[in-house]
Amino acid sequence: MDIFLEGDYTIETAETLHRQLQQAMQAKQAVTLSFAGVGYADLAFFQIIHAALHSFSRRKTTLTLRPDLPPHLARKASLCGLGHIAPS
């Protein structure tokens, strides 16, 4: 399942992304996340991505993060320990 993230991701919208990832994980669906369309993201967004990486791994389900995070979010990703999702 490919998920193309678009728009802003904040604490107010975090539940929708969380639910989508949780449903895919419970169905043991491999997921590829694309970040190219993300405009703004707060810490809640990065926490969900971080938690999803660990949860998918524990359930032995594939979660692939495309390295297409917009440059303006790359620093935030690094501060949250997710620098590997920033463009190279």
C-alpha positions as CSV (number, residue, x, y, z in Angstrom):
1,M,0.0,0.0,0.0
2,D,1.4,3.4,-1.0
3,I,0.5,6.4,1.1
4,F,1.2,9.8,-0.4
5,L,1.2,12.3,2.4
6,E,-0.1,15.8,1.4
7,G,-0.8,19.0,3.3
8,D,-0.1,19.9,6.9
9,Y,0.3,17.3,9.7
10,T,-0.3,18.6,13.2
11,I,-1.5,17.3,16.5
12,E,-5.0,18.1,15.3
13,T,-4.7,15.9,12.2
14,A,-2.5,13.2,13.7
15,E,-5.3,10.8,14.5
16,T,-6.2,10.3,10.9
17,L,-2.6,9.3,9.9
18,H,-2.3,7.1,13.1
19,R,-5.5,5.3,12.3
20,Q,-4.5,4.7,8.6
21,L,-1.1,3.3,9.6
22,Q,-2.6,1.2,12.4
23,Q,-5.2,-0.4,10.1
24,A,-2.5,-1.3,7.5
25,M,-0.3,-2.8,10.3
26,Q,-3.1,-4.9,11.7
27,A,-3.8,-6.2,8.2
28,K,-0.1,-7.0,7.9
29,Q,0.0,-4.8,4.7
30,A,3.4,-3.5,3.6
31,V,3.3,0.3,3.5
32,T,5.4,2.8,1.6
33,L,5.1,6.4,2.8
34,S,5.9,9.3,0.5
35,F,6.5,12.7,2.2
36,A,6.9,14.9,-0.9
37,G,3.5,16.6,-0.4
38,V,3.9,17.5,3.2
39,G,3.7,21.3,3.8
40,Y,4.0,21.7,7.5
41,A,4.6,19.1,10.2
42,D,4.8,19.4,14.0
43,L,6.3,17.0,16.5
44,A,3.2,14.8,16.6
45,F,3.8,13.9,13.0
46,F,7.3,12.8,13.6
47,Q,6.3,10.9,16.7
48,I,3.7,8.9,14.7
49,I,6.3,8.1,12.1
50,H,8.8,7.0,14.7
51,A,6.2,4.9,16.6
52,A,5.0,3.3,13.3
53,L,8.6,2.3,12.4
54,H,8.9,0.4,15.7
55,S,5.4,-1.1,15.6
56,F,5.7,-2.3,12.1
57,S,9.1,-3.8,12.9
58,R,7.8,-5.6,16.0
59,R,5.0,-7.1,13.9
60,K,7.4,-8.1,11.1
61,T,5.5,-5.9,8.6
62,T,7.3,-3.7,6.1
63,L,7.2,0.1,6.5
64,T,9.2,1.9,3.9
65,L,9.9,5.6,4.2
66,R,10.8,7.3,0.9
67,P,13.6,9.7,1.2
68,D,11.5,12.6,-0.2
69,L,10.9,14.7,2.8
70,P,10.8,18.4,1.7
71,P,14.0,20.2,2.7
72,H,12.2,22.6,5.0
73,L,11.3,19.7,7.2
74,A,14.6,17.9,7.1
75,R,16.0,19.7,10.2
76,K,12.9,18.8,12.2
77,A,13.3,15.2,11.2
78,S,16.9,15.2,12.3
79,L,16.0,16.7,15.7
80,C,13.4,14.0,16.2
81,G,15.9,11.2,15.4
82,L,14.4,10.6,11.9
83,G,17.2,12.2,9.9
84,H,17.2,9.1,7.6
85,I,14.0,10.2,6.0
86,A,15.5,13.5,4.9
87,P,16.6,13.8,1.3
88,S,20.2,12.8,0.7
